[in-house]
């Protein structure tokens, strides 16, 4: 009996010593569901367990503590995982640490608290970030103007800006949709909300929201925006104190020669842009490339930049993927004219054919921001009223992976960056 018990104990010790980590591979061959893999990683952080993000190792894999809970979650969520021993994990980490390898193991310490800035009546499929957070089972809070103006942002580490128009021009939908019931209702809702919060104009209220978001980033927050939330945010900051709205938007004329009063020093990412004055034209400024580009859908791909994982871990984290070539997608703001991007802003993804920037990143004060052009990475030309994207059909989407890189990024152990 004693011999039997000893044998069982010995086998248990052997099992524990040779199966103490879960490796979640993120390469293009092994992983069945890249998007839900991020959810597993976030879940592990929520449970108080640290995770190593293996930059440039098998597509940016994750190394987790081996527990029955995490194994079961991987199985339930359909995430490919491998149980590896201490020795195997050490061998991987030794390989990554070699100066000859463009790899790095970044420690993720704490699940960031996430806020999505979005109108409460928006459906989840109106926004790619909300959809992928739901799909990956990553929790978040929905906040809007009232919460932001009441300083709710102090509770969060990561903020996503829904496809919002921060200029008070209602998305420049006037030309095509001014008679549509949804446009009339959304305009009425915005005006009533502004009035409730003590503002006579929506543009004034949105400016103050933009200033609160700016202060959140300067103070150390991480901000991610897509589509029109990118350029309209910067435009609102640069037009502080200047009326750029035509009568159909705010009831009175815009200022004479308002273009000359735009202050580019107040923006996060953009400079030297010309605002679109015509309210009929579905465009904010020359920042966006949508009307200027001439690219066939079959050729519309952007390339992710490669960085030194050991010396430039931030952009390396943000560009982790199982492919460096990502299919493009359109939006109100599809991509960014390189001539309007400030020199201190990093272009992490661009179309090589014409140089337009798709995916950019920068530092403001103690915080950081990422702007990603386009509406939905798996819906090439999303239109108002189109059905939602079913992410079960795109579990390995490279375009959606870039969003989730930004979600996990604030969890990384902070250290002085060399970029």
BELUR-V71086 format. One record per residue. OMEGA is omega in degrees with one decimal (none if undefined). Layout:
BEGIN
omega->{OMEGA OMEGA}
END
This chain:
BEGIN
omega->{179.1 179.4 179.9 179.7 179.6 -179.9 179.2 179.7 -179.5 179.6 178.0 178.0 178.9 -179.0 -179.0 -176.2 -177.3 178.9 -172.3 178.3 170.8 175.0 174.5 -178.3 -178.1 178.1 -174.4 -177.5 -170.6 -168.2 179.4 -177.8 -179.2 -173.0 179.4 176.2 177.1 178.1 176.1 179.8 178.2 179.0 178.4 178.2 177.7 -178.8 177.1 -179.9 177.5 -179.1 172.6 175.6 -173.9 -174.1 178.8 173.9 -179.6 174.7 -178.9 -175.3 178.8 178.6 -175.5 170.7 -179.0 173.2 -179.9 -179.8 -177.1 175.6 -178.7 178.7 177.4 -179.5 -178.5 -175.3 177.6 -178.6 178.0 179.2 179.8 174.8 -176.9 -177.6 174.0 -177.7 179.0 178.6 179.1 179.2 178.5 -178.2 176.5 177.6 -178.6 -176.5 -178.1 178.5 -178.8 -177.3 174.8 -178.4 175.7 174.8 -178.4 -178.7 172.6 -168.9 -171.4 178.2 179.9 176.0 -167.2 173.6 173.3 177.6 -174.8 172.5 -174.6 -177.2 179.8 175.5 -178.5 -177.0 173.6 -172.5 -176.1 -178.1 178.2 179.7 -174.7 173.7 176.9 -177.5 -179.3 -179.8 175.9 -175.0 178.9 174.6 173.8 177.6 178.1 -168.8 -176.3 179.1 -179.7 -179.0 176.1 172.6 177.3 -176.7 -179.6 -178.2 -170.9 173.2 -173.1 -178.4 171.8 175.3 174.5 -178.1 -171.7 170.8 -177.9 -178.8 -178.3 179.7 174.1 175.5 -176.4 177.8 -172.5 -175.3 -174.0 -169.0 -174.2 178.9 -178.4 -179.6 -178.1 179.1 179.7 -179.1 -178.6 177.1 178.3 179.1 -179.0 -179.7 179.1 178.9 178.5 179.2 179.1 -177.6 173.2 -178.5 178.6 -179.8 175.9 -179.1 178.9 179.2 -179.9 176.5 180.0 172.9 179.1 179.3 176.5 177.5 176.4 -178.9 175.9 -179.7 179.8 -179.1 176.0 179.5 177.5 -176.6 179.5 -179.7 177.3 171.0 -172.4 176.5 -178.9 -175.3 -179.5 176.3 179.2 179.2 179.0 178.6 -176.2 -178.6 179.6 180.0 -178.6 179.3 179.9 -176.2 177.0 -172.6 -178.4 179.6 -174.6 173.9 176.5 -176.4 172.4 178.7 173.8 175.6 -176.4 179.7 -178.2 -177.4 179.1 -177.3 -176.9 -179.5 -177.8 -174.6 175.0 -166.1 -164.9 -178.0 167.5 179.0 177.4 -179.3 176.0 -175.6 -174.2 -178.0 179.5 -176.6 -176.8 -176.8 178.7 -173.5 178.3 175.4 -174.4 -178.5 -172.1 -175.9 -176.5 -174.3 176.9 -173.7 175.8 -179.8 -177.9 -179.4 -174.5 177.2 174.1 -174.6 174.9 179.4 176.9 -177.9 175.6 -176.8 -176.9 -176.7 -179.6 -174.9 -176.5 178.3 177.0 177.2 -175.0 -179.1 -179.7 -178.3 177.0 173.3 177.7 -179.6 -173.5 -179.3 -177.6 177.0 -172.3 178.5 174.5 169.6 -174.3 -177.7 -170.1 176.7 -177.0 179.3 -179.9 -177.8 179.8 -173.6 180.0 178.9 -176.3 174.2 -175.8 177.5 -177.9 172.1 -175.5 -175.4 -178.5 174.6 -178.3 -177.0 -179.3 -166.3 -173.4 -173.8 178.6 179.4 175.4 -177.2 179.1 -176.1 -177.1 177.8 172.9 176.2 -175.6 -177.4 177.7 -173.9 -173.7 -176.4 -179.9 175.1 -166.0 -177.9 -176.4 178.6 178.5 178.6 177.7 178.7 -178.0 175.1 177.0 -174.8 172.5 176.9 -176.6 -174.8 -178.5 -175.5 176.2 -179.8 177.2 176.8 -179.5 176.3 -175.9 171.4 -180.0 179.3 -178.2 -173.9 -179.4 179.6 -175.1 176.3 -175.2 172.5 -177.2 -179.6 -177.3 178.3 none}
END
